[in-house]
Every structure is written in C-alpha cells, then in structure tokens.
Amino acid sequence: MEEVISLEALLVNAANDRHGDLKAEEAAIVWLLKNKKEQMKNLARDIVERGEVYERPLVSPDGDHFMVWDGNRRVTCLKLLSEPGRATTDLIEFFADLRRKCARPIWEIVQCQVETDLERIDEILYRRHTGAQKGVGQSDWDDRAKANFVGRTGKHQKINIAELVEKSFRESGDVEKAQALPRSNFNRLLSGEATRNRVGLSLTSKGLYFTHDPEDVMATLHRIADDMCARRVVLGDIWDNSAKMRYLDMLEQDNLLPNQDNLLVSPQAFKASAVRPRGKGASAKVGGVATTTVKPHAQRKTLIPSDVDFKLKWSSSAQRIKSIWGELQFNLTFDRHVNAISVLLRVLVEVSTDLCIKDAGIDTVHRNDKLSTKIEKTANFLLDRKIIDEKYFREIKKLSHGERIISSDTMHRYVHSTTLAPSPDHLVAIWDTMAQYVVSCLGLAFEKED
C-alpha cells in the first residue's frame, strides 16, 4: 500500500542490516555519513537536482511513527536537507548549501510503500539491493550487511535449524508439532550464536551441536515450539535481537532454559534421532554416543571460586598476575562484568603460560607459536614432569580444536570477535577445565623463581 507520510513521522532504522543494532536514529545517521559519505553526498545531490525521491522507502507502522526498512539513505538525506545541523560537522555546510538550491521543500512529505506484514518486509528486502550506481541507486549489501540480515532473520543460512528440530520431533513421535512448527519464526529466534547458546545449542561450519544435556535442550525446544505453534509467540515478539532476548529472559525466569549444571564438557553433534533417556550418574546418551556433563556445583558469582584456596605462593615478580587473579576471584561478577571476565580469562591463561615457558625454560616453544600450540607444548612439559597426568593432558590437548565451545579459539574470539557473546556457563566450563593447568604453570614458575 502506498501512502504519503510526513518526514518527521519517519524513523531512520537504528537496526538497519547495513550496520546492525545501534542505539538510536542519530547513531544510524552518523554511521551512514561516516561509512557511506560519498554515496550520501551523491544521493543528496541527485534528490535536489531531480526534485524528488524516485524509489519509495519501504516502511511499517511503529506506534505514532513509521520505521524505515528500505530507503534509510534516502530518508536520511531528506532529514539532513530539512535540518542540516543534524549532519556531522564536516557535512553541515554541504547539506545547508543543497537546501538553499531546492526550489521547493521536497522533504516535507514522502511517498512510501507501507507494509504491515513483517515477513513480507523481509522477503522484499532479500530481493532488492542490486546495483549501487555510485550511490544514486540502491547500494549492494556487503558481506557484513548480508551476515547481519541472516543473523536477524535466520533466512538462507546454510544449516536449517528448524528443519533439524522438526525432524527430531517427528522421529520422537511428535508428528503434530513437527507439522505445525513455524520454521521461519523458529529459525529467526535461533539465528544468532548468542540466542542459540542460551537454549543449549551452537552452530559451527561443521554443523549444529548440543552444548548442554540433550534432554534439557530438547525440552526447551519443545517449549519454544509450543509457544510458536499456539501463537503465544509471533513474529513481532522476536523481530529483532532485543525482542529475542526478552523472550528468552522470560523462559529463564521460569527455569525453562538449560543451566550450568547440565553443561557438557564437550559439545555433541545434534542428532535428528530421538534423544534417549538419561541413565544413572552424570552420563547421557545422544543417538547412542555417550557424553559427560559437568558435575553440579553451587552457582557461583565469580569465575574463580571465591571459597577455594589454590595455595599459590605469589612471587614478587608476578604482582600483575596476582591482581588479575584477585579480580577474577573476588571483584568481577557475572551479572555485571561478563565481558571483562572473558577477556581477563584469556589474559590469565596466556600470561601464566608465558611465565611458565620463560621460567621453566621450555625450549620446544617458538616465538611465533599460537596460544593453543603454546598450551599444548607447556602441558606436555608438565606431563613429562608428572605435574599433570595423562588423562588431564588429553583434555588440555582438546583445547586446540577450534570448533569446540570450550577451546583456546573461543577464548581468542572472546577478545577479538564483535559477535560472539560471552556465556557465563561457557566461561565457568573453560575455567574448570583450565584451572589445574593454570595453577600448575604458576606453581612451577614461582618454584623456579625461588
């Protein structure tokens, strides 16, 4: 449906797939001017020269306003022609000069394509964006924008999670739910690693994995499917990342999400076959493959348990490491500092490894070795001196497998990735796996210094 809308009623989309989630309209405008400067200038000149906007912006009702889904560059240009002072400092005069050249106030009203069906909007967006024409026409989506689109919607990702879950439902005898599952909404909810991790799943280039006990994960997936099939949760409830997290927060409050007590030591491949009943003890079976879960322990607030004495005799040269250790054991809490914890965990593991290599004189390590290689060589040194045993050495070696959730690659991405969200469960699992190694490294280094 086409409709004439006043410019002030249009909202530049702060969650545009071109840049991902930003705080507000102003941030989106600044992003466009900084990252698409020449295209924005070309487009603004064209609008003024032609005296109109040729391509109608695609919008949807949003309270008393309309959210722009396609045409954010055009609407931004009109807003800056209307109010040049909203431009970045270097472009205020540019837009002021263009405004003076306008024969009429072309920015007051805008002919828009109004859609109320959010699914239809996604389909329109997917079929557009062909040909930049130096910024005058619609610009192509770059790899980041395409990834943001898939991350928000779940459309066209290589592995169809909804299809796998649907097959699992069918093979476990729940045929009715398998037939009614709204695939697009299910994939949208689980389109990002942050939301997948919260329900106990992880998606890598090799496939879909359980990160928590499969029975608990499947129970969560059944609840989500129930909500969607009964339309208690519809597209508008999971439209963007914030909405998805609000829904998952509700499930968590009702204790319907997997938790630390059923986190797997090693992620297990998602099997479409029915999940078998859990046996006695800490083992479970997924498609006949035995797995091990982390032993239950009291939920802790800090990464390093505050009630455990690791009996380290700190040397005078290790005060920074001692400070990092103290922050992770007593000061930084998961409810407030999860990102800081993830970064300092990586730092602690690396500096402990480097100190051990230096003070113990481990000559097998080379300057250009990656952290995972350093850890493996240092662990081998500790094994040779019977500081750790063979079983634990094998566990440490697994850290070099980059596809694992509990891995040195994960620690690296906690520092450098813009998309991987740190999970308290995963951080605790990494520390519980690494604790003996780190303490052994520090203990050996301090012993050599003495």
N, C-alpha and C positions, 0 to 999 in steps of 0.2 A: 504494500500500500504506500502511495506517495503522499507526503504531507509537507506543508510549508511550516517551518519551525523557526522561532526567533533564535538568534545566535546565542543569547545569554542562557537559553534553556538547554543548549548542547554541552555535554561534558566530554572533554578530551580524555580518553581512556587511560587511566594510570596503570592498568594491567594489560596494555596492548601487547600482543605476542611479539611485536618487533623488539621490545626491550624487557618484557617480563614485569613482575609486580614492582611498582613504585608507590610512594606514599600518597601522592595526590596529583591533581591535574597540573599544577605548576611544575612538579618534578618531571612529568611527561613532556611538557612544553620545552623545558630546559634540555632534556635529553635529545629531543629532535633537533634543536638548534645547535647543539654541540656535536652530535654524531651525524647529522644529515644537513649540515649548514648550506652547502652549495645547492643541494636539491631543494631545500626550503626556499632559498632565495630565487631560484629559477621558477619554482611553482608560484610564489607570490607575485613575481613579475608577470607571469602568464595570466593569473587571475585578474590582475589590474588591467593588463592590455586587452584581454577579451571581455572584461566587464561581467564575468560570470564564472561559476564553477560548473564544469561540464559533467563531471561524474558525481552523481548524487551520493552523499555519505549514507552508509548503512547504519541505522540506529535502532535502539529498542527502548521502550519506556522504562524509566528509573525514578519512581516517585513523581515529583513535580518536574523532573528533567528527562533528558534522553541521553543514554550512553552511546557514544560513537564506537562502532566495532570496525568499520572500514571507512577511511576518509579522515583519519586523525590529522594527517599532514595538511589537508585542505582546510579543515575546521580550525586548526592552529593558525594557519596563515590569515584566515578571516578574523580570528580573535586578536591577532597582533596588528592587523590593519585597523581594527576598531580601537585597540588600546596599545599603541607602540611601546609604551612604558613597561609592558609585561615581557618584552623581549630581553634577551641577555644584553649586557651593556654594549657589546660591540655591534649589535644589530638594531638598537633602538632608533638611530638616525635613519638606517636603511628603511625600516618599516614606516617611519614618520614621513620620509620623502615619498614613498609609494602611496601613502594615504593622500598626500597633497595632490597627487596626479589622478586620483579617482574622480571621474565625472559625476558619480553618484555614490551613495553609501551602500555598496553592494554587499556589505557584511551584516546588514540588519536582520535579514531573513534568509533562510537556507532551505532549498527544496531537498527533502530527504526521502530515502526509502526506509519505511518503518516496518520492522518485523517484530512480532511478539513471541514467535517460536524460537527458543534458543538453539534447538538442534538444527533448525533450518539456517540460522545465522552461521553456525559452524560449517555447514555444507557450502554456503555461499563463499565464506572466507577461503575454504580449501580450493575452490575452483577459480579464484581470482589471483591477482598478482603475477602478471605476465608482461614484462617489458617496462623498463624504467623510463626510457625516453629522456634521459638526463635529468630526471626529477620532475618533469612536467606531467608525465603519466603516472600510473601506479607502479611503485617500485617492487622489484622481486624481493621475496623473503630470503635472507641469508640463512646459513646453517643454524645460527643461534635462534632466529625467529621461528624456523621450522621446528627446532627442538622444543622451544617454548610452547608452540601450538600443540605438539604431540604430548608434551608434559602436562598441559592443562586439560586436554580433551581425551587423551588416550587413543585418538584416531590414528589408524595407519601405522601403529607401532609394530615391529617385526613379530613379536610374540603376542598372540591374542589371549590375555589372561582370562577373560570372561569365557572364552571357548574351552580352555583347560578346566576351569572350575565347573562349567556346565557339564562337561564330560564326566568329571568326578562325581557330581550329583547323580547323573544318570546311572553310572556303574555301581553306585552305592544304593540304588533302588528308589531315589527321589526323582522320578521321571517328571512329575508335575512341575516341580520347582525348576528343573532343567529347561523345560519347555517355556516357562513363563519368565525366565531371567532376562531383564532388560540389558542386553550386552553393552550398548553404548554407555549407559549410565554407570554400569559396573566397571568398565574399563576407564571411564573418566575418573572415578574415585581412586582407582589404583594406578593412575597414570604416572605418578612420581615416586621416586625411591623413598621419600620421607613418609608418604602415606602407606606405601607397601610395608615398610619396616614396622609401622605401628600395628599392622594386623598380622605380623609374623611372616612376611614374605620378602624376597629380594629378587630382582631381575638383573641378570648379567647377560653378556653376549652369548653365553653358553646355555642359558635357559632360566626357568623360574625355580626358585629354591624356597624351602621352609627354613626359617631362622629360629623358629620356636617349635615346641612339640606339635606334630601334625594334627593330633586330635583337637587340641585347643585352637589351632589356626582354623581348621575346618569348621569348628563350632562358631567362630567369629564370622567366617564367610557365609555360613548358613544364616546367621542373624542379619547380616547385611542384605543378603538375597531376599529374606523375608520382608525386610523394610521396603525394598525396592519393588518387589512383586505386589505388595499390598498398597503401594504408592504412599507409604508414610514418608518415604524419601523420594523426591522427584528431582528433575534436572536442576531446577532453581536452587535446591538445597545443597548442591555440590558443584555449582557453576565454576567457582574459582578455588584457589588453594586455601584461602581463608575459610570459605564455606565448608570445604572438605574437612579441615582440621576441627571446626566447630562440631561437625557430626561425629568425628572420631572421639573428640573430648567427651561427648555425651555417652558414647559406648564405654569409654574408660571409667567414667563416673559410676557406671552400673557394673563395673568389673567384668566387662564383656570383651576386653582385649587381652591378648597374651601378655604375660609379665615376666619379670626376671627369673622367677622360679622355674619356668619351663623353657628357658633359652637353651638352644642346642649348642654344644661345643663346636660342632662343625655343621654348617648348613647342609641340608639334604635335598636332592632333586625332587621337585614336585611330581608326584605320580598321579595319573588320572584314575588308577585303580582305587578301590575303596581303602580307606585307612583302617588298619586292623586295630583291635582293642589293645590297650596298653597292658603289658604284663606286670608282674610284681617288680618292685625295685625301681631303679632310675632309668630303665630301658624302655624304648618304644620301638615299634616296627612300622616302616613305611614301605609298602609294596614288598615286604619280605626282607628289607635291609635293616639291620639293627642299627640304632642310633643311641647316643648317650646325651642325657641332659645334665645341665649344671646342677649340682646339689643345692637344694633350697637353703637359703640363709636369710637372716634378718635383713629387711630392706635398709640399705644404708644411704646416708645423705651425701657422703663424700666418696671420691674414687678409691683412695686408700683407706681401709677401715680405721677409724679413729680409736678403736678399743684394742688394737693389736700392737704389741711391741715387737718390732722386727730386729731388735738387738743390734743395730748398726752403730759402730763406733766411728763417728764422723771425724775425718781428718781436717786439719786446719786449711788445707787447700781445696776443700770441697764445700765451701760455705754456700756457693750459689746452688749447688745440687741440693744441699740440705734445705735451703729456702724454698726451692721448688717442691721438694718432698713435703715440707710442712704445709704449704698452701694446698696441695692435693689431699693431704690427710686431715687438715683441720679447718681451713679457711674457705675453700671453694666448694659450693654445694650445687647439686644437680638442678635444683629448682631455680637457681639464679645464674649459674656460671657454666652451663654445659659446653659452650663453645671454647671458653678459656680452658676448661678441663681437657677437652680433646686435643688442643694444641700443646698444652704442657705435658700431657701424657707422651706424645711423640718426642718432645724435647727431653724428657726424663729418660726415656728408653735410649735415645741417641747419645746423650752425654754420658750416661752410665756405660754404654758400650765403648765409646771412645776412650773414656778414662781407664777402663779395664784393658783395652788394647795397648794403650800407652804405658801404663804402669806395670803390666804383666809381660810386656814385650812380645805380643803375639805377632810373629813375623809373617804369618800367612795372609794377613790383611793388606790390601793395596790401597793406595791413596784414592783411586777412582772407583772403588767398590761401592755399590749401592748399600743402603742401610740393611736391606734384607740379607745381602751377602755377608756384611759385617756381623750381623746377628748369628747367622749360621756358623761362620768360622769361629766366632767367640764361644758359642755354645759347644762346638766341637772341642775347643781348648778346655772348657770346663769339664766336659765328659772325660777327656783323656786324664785329667787330674782327679777324677771321681768326685768332683764337686756337685755334679748332677748325674742322674742315672740315664740309662739308655732309653727308657720309656719317655722320660721328660724331654730328652734330646729330640726324639722323633716328633713330639708335639711342637717344639720350637721350630723345627725344620718346616713344618706345615705353614708357618707364618710367611714364608716366601711365596706361597701360592696366591697370586694377586686376585684371583676370583673369589677368594673366601672373604666372608664378612669380618672374621677375626683374623686380620692379616697386617703385615707391615704396609701393604699397599693402602689398606683402609686408613691407617694412621697418617700416611702421606697425604691422602685425599682430604682428611680432616683439616689439614693445614692449607692445602692449595686449591681444593675444589670449591666452586661457587654454588654447587647444587647439592652436594652430599650433606644431609643434616645429621649432626651427631646424635646418637641414641644413647641414653644412659645405660640401657641394657647391654648394648654392644661395648660401651666403654668399660663397664664392670667386667664383662667377659674377657676383654683384651687384658685388663689389669690382672684378673685372676689367673689368666694363662701366663702372663709375663712376670708376675711378682717374684717367683723364685729365681728367675733369670736375672732380673734387675738387682735383687738383694745379693745374689752370688757375685755379680760383676763388681758391685760396690764393695762388698766384703773382701774380695780378692785384691782390689785396687788399694783399699785402705791398709790391708795387711802388708802389701809391698812397700807402701809409703812409710810405714812404721819401721 
